[in-house]
Amino acid sequence: MGGMTTDIKLIDENGRRVDGRTPEEMRPLKIEAGVLKRADGSAYVEWGLNKVLAAVYGPRECHPRHMQNPTRALVQCKYNMAAFSVDDRKRPGPDRRSQEISKITSEALSHVVFTEYFPRASIDVYVEVLQANAGTRCAGLTAASVALADAGVPMRDLVASCAAGKAAGVVMVDLGKEEDNFGEADIPVGYVPRTKEIVLLQMDGDLTHDEYTKGLDMAIKGCEKVYDIQRDALRRRYEARSLDSEIGAPEGVQKEVA
Ligand code: ADP
């Protein structure tokens, strides 16, 4: 982000971006809830070329015990990028970047989970990035919040996440890889549509005040679109579950819904 030069035309003469999008257009987003049988809740997200899986365990007793909070649950996220998720093999294991993303994701989710219902508990959220193409923290947070809902964890609302930024002098939503690498700024946002709270806000690069305001507005509009897709995914999951119980399928056996 910021400063790297390229021959790639990030905006063409028609105002279109590298992948043909307009500045206001997001990459295609697909979400599926309940994709893992062994986790308490799960979700799979494909967002452009990003592929992200989230799994939730808990609420369960927090270990080690000295980490327990006697008044509320801890929401603990672990964000991990698979070695094969990027062009060059990523060195496996935690690094500063994944620790930072784990922390901001945990904090964003803690704002919506009714943690006070589960003293001394831990709610563990695993975000596994299988394929990365910029915007994985937003895809991860979006997936994690659907996985929490799928696990039946009580929440004020879902967190929807989307970024905006600036590339080739143009403020745009949902930056792709080239725009992230060679652009001027990126603002990932986590948003709670029901209360209009912002639970994640970061900025990488430089923007004027007007550009920042425009970018934030675009990111929030993006979050609202993400929210609709999250809710559709949960609705489909709920309908598939109800169908299972109607036809008396054994627990854990999920039928395809036409
Ligand atoms: P985000 O994925 O949330 O946009 P960054 O801005 O830190 O987070 O990263 C942008 C993109 O850079 C990632 O989505 C990924 O495609 C790429 N990237 C990040 N870390 C690495 C790495 N260690 N090796 C190769 N590519 C990486």
Residues whose N, C-alpha, C, O or C-beta is under 5 A from the ligand:
A	BS01	ADP	V86 D88 K90 A132 N133 A134 G135 T136 R137 C138 D180
